[in-house]
Amino acid sequence: MKKYNFNPGPSVLPEITLKNTAEAVLNLNGSGLSIMEISHRSKDFEAILKEAKDLFREILSIPTGYSILFLQGGASLQFTMIPYNFLNKKAAYLDSGSWANKAIKEAKLFGEVQVVASSKEQNYTFVPKNYVIPADADYFHITTNNTIYGTELKTDIASPVPLVADASSDILSRPMDISKYALVYGGAQKNLGPAGVAFAIVKDSLLEKVTRPVPTMLSYKTHVENDSLYNTPPCVAIYACLQTLKWLKDLGGLKAIHKMNNEKADLLYNEIDRSKLFISPLTAAEDRSIMNVVFVLKPEYKELEEKFLELAKSKGLVGIKGHRSVGGFRASIYNAMPLDGVKVLVQAMKEFETQA
Ligand SMILES: *Cc1c(COP(=O)(O)O)cnc(C)c1O
């Protein structure tokens, strides 16, 4: 049976990414060597790294004056690196989900943190709005897509101070105006590649703001100056990211994928809104994520949760159990999830309703 992988991360990747990476693990470009075995300073790998960065820049229209980094430690280490490098006196954070909350916790180790708004008391059922960004903050940190709660900030906001965005789970899902940001970062394992590599798109002028001595490996400057080759990068993971970037370019880039993502999300949200069993826990429809669709059973049908998971499993639908902090279900429909996968899910939801 065909399986559809709705896992939140690590998550579904394009078939071609898996196939090409598997091939390169056995034999890279007919060299008789594995991508796992070659030097990260070899011509072969340098070409892979360069192509990955060039494609990332091209697809996301990253302007000059920004560097693209491939780092380790996941998005979570960037929660630390960001304040270590850039929080001199005070930073502003938007508390829109658990990941934002974790970023805030790290920032507090380095200075004053002003949380401009929070939806925590409402279990993050919306993205806070109508807040004021303090003009004296070193930077303002947002999470563009709240993976756990299924809310998304779909516009590139204007900020009077450098804007820093955790875009782990919606990078490359829509066109983005990078010039509005000073730093965009995330783990690769949601929309780009396997776990083990993180990306950071850094405005070079931001590096001038570093005043504190920063350990070498935690300094953005180190990785910018050494072109992500200060130490051994995760070569296999970067190779896989390159395959996803090629796939994305071939299918028409961000405009094309955004249209497909909206189509998938609309199909699923329309069914949730129509259904007499399911409901969206979000309080603001405009915040509905096009990457992670969260839905729950209405209170009167709550006891059917296990049954729906069983039905989903029997249809080859994997990974739709909701996060423990929300309950219910979450369908992560990242770039690589085909429309057919969402159609099968919607069909299962309809079928379930006839049995309930
Ligand atoms: C998954 C995720 C993270 C954590 O990423 P790691 O690479 O596991 O550290 C951080 N932020 C968001 C928005 C995420 O979805």
The ligand as an SDF file (V2000), in Angstrom:
LIG
                    3D

 15 15  0  0  0  0  0  0  0  0999 V2000
   11.3270   21.6290   14.6240 C   0  0  0  0  0  0  0  0  0  0  0  0
   11.4370   23.0390   15.0110 C   0  0  0  0  0  0  0  0  0  0  0  0
   12.5060   23.5260   15.8010 C   0  0  0  0  0  0  0  0  0  0  0  0
   13.5570   22.6140   16.3790 C   0  0  0  0  0  0  0  0  0  0  0  0
   14.4450   22.2140   15.4140 O   0  0  0  0  0  0  0  0  0  0  0  0
   15.6940   21.3090   15.7860 P   0  0  0  0  0  0  0  0  0  0  0  0
   16.4390   21.2770   14.4970 O   0  0  0  0  0  0  0  0  0  0  0  0
   15.1790   19.9860   16.2370 O   0  0  0  0  0  0  0  0  0  0  0  0
   16.4610   21.9890   16.8670 O   0  0  0  0  0  0  0  0  0  0  0  0
   12.5500   24.8710   16.0660 C   0  0  0  0  0  0  0  0  0  0  0  0
   11.6060   25.7150   15.6080 N   0  0  0  0  0  0  0  0  0  0  0  0
   10.5760   25.2850   14.8570 C   0  0  0  0  0  0  0  0  0  0  0  0
    9.5680   26.2760   14.3640 C   0  0  0  0  0  0  0  0  0  0  0  0
   10.4620   23.9460   14.5440 C   0  0  0  0  0  0  0  0  0  0  0  0
    9.4320   23.5110   13.7910 O   0  0  0  0  0  0  0  0  0  0  0  0
  1  2  1  0
  2  3  1  0
  2 14  2  0
  3  4  1  0
  3 10  2  0
  4  5  1  0
  5  6  1  0
  6  7  2  0
  6  8  1  0
  6  9  1  0
 10 11  1  0
 11 12  2  0
 12 13  1  0
 12 14  1  0
 14 15  1  0
M  END
$$$$
